[in-house]
Amino acid sequence: MGMGKKLFKLIVLLALVAIAGRWLLQWEIRNSVDASIASMRDTVSIRYDRLNVGFDGKVTVKRVQLSLPNSDMFSAHIQQIEVDMQSLPELVQRRFGGSAPEALSVKVTGINANLENFAESVESTVDCLDPLKQPSPWMLGFQEDSDLNFSYVYNTPTRDLTLDIDVIARGAYELKTQVRFGGVAPNLKAASTLDLVRINFDDIRLMQAWTSYCSARHEKSPEQLVAGYMANLEALLNKQSLGLSDASQTALSSYMQEPGRIVLRWILNIDLQELPSSEEISEMLFNRVEVEVAGTPVSPIFKEVEYKPAAPRPQIQPKAVAKAPALVEVDFEQLQDYLDKEVQLVTGDKITTGVVRKVSGAEVELEVIKDGVNHFSITFYRSRIDQILVNP
């Protein structure tokens, strides 16, 4: 009986030590996180509800809020960030020993960004036919939360480090990227070679939404959109003395009409200690890339072409138009007199034109029309408005 009591006391003591150690570790990590957040307060404001360290070696941060100081252009909410170091002893050893773990996994779940004001400022620059001015997923109607998974594994015998980064835009696409380094030091602070880059892109509904959005925006059929995009992509490549091979053109055109999975694989073996020239790296990227579209290999991908700049377009003198009457400035209290009338609101270096739909207290709601067909409402706070301009 006495031995049983001693064993029970020992178990209780060990449990208390483990709980106290976990609590102290949690307190120490929280202080480090809070110090890092404080150092970034001039760039980004970060708040979180709770930080917890589990006995399984996972550090979990719940309900993270991000915003820009003194600006309403951007804000984001993250449901949870989970950092997994495999076990609590491993976490303790690496945290206080100052060395990187040989395996690490970070899962960021439920990312939701509020980009309404930002969207208004950049949507006018979107051109679906220009490869460099494509609409973002949130412009295509994908407002679901997104997930980000980051992990790496260090193989001690071979000294290889494999890094995986997955982006999941729910209902839109899944993007999986894998990078492998060779000759990696045990402290993970240096690598000798960049061996492989692999990208898997699975289209769930992104291309379908792109076609629907762009058809309405440009008043073109899907076939016209594909033809215009392909022509502009070819012109962009031609500036680099490159062009798409017949196989590439067929595969890309087919994908844009019936999307599936795209797989890109580069076998590089770049020596990071003696980096090759930019020309050599460019040659590696183009000559060592392997592409599959919907399970079908595409080869060759590029061809060399002679770049011939297009002749400059003749300048057309605009017709003289009658000057519009100058706008006049009014006070916020006078906005009640302009209900259902068009006004301009100046906020910083930005001017927003819209119809006043509602004025209450310190807020005004404008109805803004984009491209003559898209209607949406924006609420402005009085404190953010620098000028209010109206027609006399």
C-alpha positions in Angstrom: 0.0 0.0 0.0 2.9 2.4 0.9 4.5 1.8 -2.5 1.2 2.5 -4.2 0.9 5.9 -2.4 4.5 6.8 -3.4 3.9 5.9 -7.0 0.7 8.0 -7.0 2.5 11.0 -5.4 5.3 10.7 -8.0 2.7 10.6 -10.9 1.0 13.7 -9.5 4.3 15.5 -9.0 5.4 14.7 -12.6 2.0 15.9 -13.9 2.3 19.2 -11.9 5.9 19.7 -13.2 4.7 19.1 -16.8 1.7 21.5 -16.4 3.9 24.1 -14.7 6.6 23.7 -17.4 4.0 24.0 -20.2 2.5 27.1 -18.6 5.9 28.7 -18.2 6.7 27.9 -21.9 3.4 29.3 -23.0 4.1 32.5 -21.0 7.5 32.8 -22.5 6.3 32.3 -26.1 3.4 34.7 -25.6 5.9 37.4 -24.4 8.0 36.8 -27.4 5.0 37.0 -29.8 3.7 40.2 -28.1 7.2 41.8 -28.3 7.3 41.0 -32.1 3.8 42.4 -32.6 4.8 45.6 -30.7 7.8 46.1 -32.9 5.6 46.1 -36.0 2.8 48.4 -34.7 3.8 51.3 -37.1 3.4 48.9 -40.1 0.6 46.6 -39.2 -1.8 46.3 -36.2 -2.1 42.7 -35.0 -4.4 41.4 -32.2 -5.2 37.8 -31.1 -7.6 36.3 -28.6 -5.6 33.4 -27.2 -2.3 31.6 -27.4 -2.0 28.0 -26.2 0.9 25.5 -26.0 -0.3 21.8 -26.0 1.4 18.8 -24.6 1.7 17.5 -28.2 4.1 20.3 -29.1 1.6 22.5 -31.0 1.4 26.2 -30.4 -2.0 27.5 -31.4 -3.0 31.2 -31.8 -6.8 31.8 -32.2 -8.7 34.6 -33.9 -6.0 36.9 -35.2 -7.0 40.4 -36.5 -4.8 42.4 -38.8 -5.3 46.0 -40.0 -3.3 48.9 -41.3 -2.7 51.8 -38.8 -4.8 54.9 -39.5 -6.3 53.3 -42.7 -9.4 51.4 -43.6 -8.0 50.1 -46.9 -7.2 46.7 -45.6 -8.2 44.4 -42.7 -8.0 40.6 -42.3 -9.2 37.9 -39.9 -7.5 34.5 -39.3 -9.4 31.9 -37.4 -6.4 30.0 -36.3 -2.6 29.6 -36.7 -1.2 26.3 -35.6 2.6 25.7 -35.3 3.5 22.0 -34.9 6.9 20.9 -33.6 6.0 17.3 -33.2 6.3 17.0 -29.4 6.5 19.2 -26.3 10.1 18.0 -25.4 11.1 18.9 -29.0 9.4 22.3 -28.6 11.2 23.0 -25.3 14.6 21.9 -26.6 14.3 24.0 -29.8 12.7 27.0 -28.2 15.4 27.4 -25.5 18.2 25.8 -27.4 17.9 28.4 -30.2 18.1 25.8 -33.0 15.6 25.1 -35.7 13.5 21.9 -35.6 14.1 19.2 -38.2 10.4 19.1 -39.0 7.9 22.0 -38.7 4.3 22.5 -39.8 2.4 25.7 -39.8 -1.3 25.7 -40.7 -3.2 29.0 -41.1 -6.9 28.4 -41.3 -9.8 30.6 -42.2 -8.0 33.6 -43.8 -10.6 36.3 -44.7 -9.5 39.7 -46.0 -11.8 42.8 -46.3 -10.6 44.4 -49.5 -13.8 46.4 -50.4 -12.1 49.8 -50.4 -9.0 48.4 -52.0 -11.0 46.7 -54.7 -12.7 49.9 -55.6 -9.4 51.6 -56.3 -7.8 48.8 -58.4 -10.8 47.3 -60.3 -10.6 50.0 -62.9 -7.1 48.9 -63.9 -8.2 45.3 -64.6 -7.9 44.1 -68.2 -8.7 40.4 -68.7 -7.0 40.4 -72.1 -3.7 41.6 -70.5 -1.8 38.8 -68.7 -0.3 41.4 -66.3 -3.7 43.0 -65.3 -5.8 40.0 -64.3 -8.7 40.2 -61.8 -8.0 38.7 -58.3 -10.2 35.9 -57.0 -12.1 38.2 -54.7 -13.1 40.2 -57.8 -14.5 37.0 -59.3 -16.8 36.5 -56.4 -14.7 34.2 -54.2 -15.3 35.5 -50.7 -14.8 32.2 -48.9 -12.1 31.8 -46.3 -8.7 30.6 -47.5 -6.1 28.3 -45.9 -2.4 28.4 -46.0 -0.2 25.4 -45.0 3.6 25.6 -44.7 5.8 22.7 -43.7 9.4 21.5 -44.1 11.3 18.3 -43.3 15.1 18.0 -42.9 16.6 14.7 -43.8 19.7 14.4 -41.7 21.5 11.6 -43.5 21.1 13.1 -47.0 21.1 16.8 -45.8 18.1 17.6 -48.0 15.4 20.1 -47.0 12.0 19.8 -48.6 9.7 22.8 -48.2 6.0 22.6 -49.0 3.7 25.6 -49.3 0.0 25.0 -50.1 -2.6 27.7 -50.8 -6.3 26.7 -50.8 -8.8 29.3 -52.0 -12.0 27.5 -51.1 -14.2 26.9 -54.1 -11.7 28.5 -56.4 -8.4 26.6 -56.6 -5.6 24.7 -54.8 -2.0 25.6 -55.3 0.7 23.3 -54.0 4.4 24.3 -54.2 7.4 22.1 -53.3 11.0 23.2 -53.2 14.0 21.0 -52.4 17.4 22.2 -51.3 20.6 20.1 -51.0 23.6 20.3 -48.8 21.7 22.0 -46.0 23.6 22.7 -42.7 22.2 21.1 -39.6 21.1 24.5 -38.2 19.1 25.0 -41.4 20.8 28.4 -41.9 22.6 27.6 -45.2 22.1 25.4 -48.3 24.5 24.4 -51.1 22.1 23.8 -54.0 18.5 24.5 -55.1 17.6 21.2 -56.7 13.9 21.1 -57.5 10.8 23.3 -57.8 7.4 21.7 -58.4 4.0 23.4 -58.7 0.6 21.7 -58.8 -2.4 23.9 -59.7 -5.9 22.4 -59.4 -8.6 24.6 -60.9 -11.9 24.1 -59.0 -14.0 26.9 -60.4 -11.5 29.8 -61.0 -11.5 29.6 -64.8 -15.2 29.4 -65.0 -15.6 32.5 -62.8 -13.0 34.3 -64.9 -14.8 33.6 -68.1 -18.1 34.8 -66.6 -16.6 38.0 -65.1 -14.6 38.9 -68.1 -17.4 38.2 -70.6 -19.6 40.7 -68.8 -16.8 43.2 -68.3 -15.5 43.3 -71.9 -18.8 42.2 -73.6 -16.9 39.4 -75.4 -17.6 35.7 -75.9 -15.4 33.1 -74.2 -13.7 32.4 -77.6 -12.9 36.1 -78.1 -11.5 36.3 -74.6 -9.2 33.3 -75.1 -8.1 34.7 -78.5 -7.4 38.1 -77.1 -5.5 36.8 -74.1 -3.4 34.4 -76.2 -2.4 37.2 -78.6 -1.4 39.6 -75.8 0.6 36.8 -74.0 2.4 36.1 -77.3 3.3 39.8 -77.7 4.6 39.9 -74.1 6.8 36.8 -74.7 8.0 38.2 -78.0 9.6 41.1 -76.1 11.9 38.5 -74.6 12.5 37.0 -78.0 10.4 34.0 -77.0 7.2 32.5 -78.2 4.8 29.6 -77.3 5.3 26.4 -79.2 2.3 25.0 -81.1 1.9 22.4 -78.3 1.8 25.1 -75.7 -0.7 27.2 -77.6 -3.0 24.2 -78.0 -2.7 23.2 -74.3 -3.2 26.7 -72.9 -6.2 27.4 -75.2 -7.7 24.1 -74.3 -7.2 24.7 -70.6 -8.8 28.2 -70.7 -12.0 26.5 -72.2 -11.9 23.3 -70.2 -9.6 23.8 -67.1 -8.0 21.0 -65.2 -4.7 20.4 -63.4 -1.4 22.1 -64.4 1.9 20.6 -63.2 5.2 22.5 -63.5 8.5 20.9 -62.6 11.9 22.4 -62.7 15.1 20.3 -62.2 17.6 23.1 -61.5 20.6 21.9 -59.4 21.7 25.5 -59.0 24.9 26.0 -56.9 23.9 28.6 -54.3 27.6 29.2 -53.4 28.6 30.2 -56.9 25.4 31.6 -58.5 25.2 31.3 -62.3 24.6 34.4 -64.3 21.1 35.7 -64.9 21.3 34.4 -68.5 22.2 30.9 -67.3 19.4 31.0 -64.7 16.9 32.1 -67.4 18.1 29.3 -69.7 17.6 26.8 -66.8 14.1 28.0 -66.2 13.0 27.7 -69.8 15.0 24.6 -70.9 14.6 22.5 -67.8 10.9 23.1 -67.1 8.5 20.2 -67.5 4.8 21.0 -67.9 1.7 18.8 -67.8 -1.8 20.1 -68.6 -4.7 17.8 -67.7 -2.3 14.9 -67.6 -0.8 15.6 -71.0 3.0 16.5 -71.2 3.7 19.7 -73.2 7.0 19.8 -75.1 8.6 21.9 -76.2 7.1 24.8 -74.3 8.9 27.8 -75.9 10.5 28.7 -79.2 12.9 31.5 -80.1 11.6 34.3 -82.2 12.9 37.6 -83.5 11.3 40.5 -81.7 9.9 43.2 -84.0 8.4 46.2 -82.1 5.0 47.2 -83.4 4.9 50.5 -85.2 3.7 53.4 -83.0 0.1 54.2 -83.4 -0.7 57.6 -84.9 -1.7 60.1 -82.2 -5.3 61.3 -82.6 -6.0 64.8 -81.5 -9.1 64.8 -79.2 -12.0 66.8 -80.2 -12.5 70.0 -78.3 -15.3 69.7 -75.7 -17.1 72.3 -73.8 -15.8 72.8 -70.3 -17.9 71.4 -67.5 -18.9 73.9 -64.8 -16.4 73.9 -61.9 -17.4 72.0 -58.8 -17.9 73.8 -55.5 -17.1 72.6 -52.0 -19.9 72.1 -49.4 -19.9 71.1 -45.7 -20.8 67.6 -44.5 -24.1 69.0 -42.9 -25.2 70.1 -46.4 -25.1 66.6 -47.8 -28.8 66.2 -46.8 -29.6 68.6 -49.6 -27.9 66.3 -52.2 -29.8 63.1 -51.6 -30.0 61.1 -54.8 -27.6 63.5 -56.5 -24.0 63.0 -57.6 -21.1 64.2 -55.5 -17.4 63.7 -55.3 -15.7 62.8 -52.0 -12.0 63.5 -51.6 -10.1 61.2 -49.2 -6.4 61.8 -49.3 -5.2 61.5 -52.9 -8.3 59.5 -53.9 -11.6 60.9 -55.5 -14.8 58.8 -55.4 -17.8 59.8 -57.5 -21.2 58.5 -56.6 -24.8 59.3 -55.8 -25.7 60.1 -52.2 -28.2 57.5 -50.8 -28.1 58.0 -47.1 -26.7 60.6 -44.6 -26.8 59.7 -40.9 -24.7 61.1 -38.1 -21.1 61.0 -39.1 -21.6 58.7 -42.1 -22.6 59.0 -45.7 -23.5 56.2 -48.1 -22.6 56.6 -51.8 -23.9 54.4 -54.6 -21.0 53.9 -57.1 -21.4 52.6 -60.6 -18.5 50.8 -62.3 -18.4 50.2 -66.1 -21.9 51.5 -66.4 -23.5 48.2 -65.0 -22.0 47.3 -61.6 -23.6 49.0 -58.7 -22.3 48.9 -55.1 -22.5 51.0 -52.0 -19.6 52.5 -50.0 -19.9 54.1 -46.6 -17.6 57.0 -45.8 -16.9 58.3 -42.3 -16.9 62.0 -41.8 -13.5 62.0 -40.2 -12.0 60.4 -43.3 -13.4 63.0 -45.8 -11.1 65.9 -46.8 -13.5 67.6 -49.3 -17.0 67.3 -50.6 -17.5 68.6 -54.1 -20.8 69.1 -55.9 -22.1 70.7 -59.1 -23.2 74.3 -58.5 
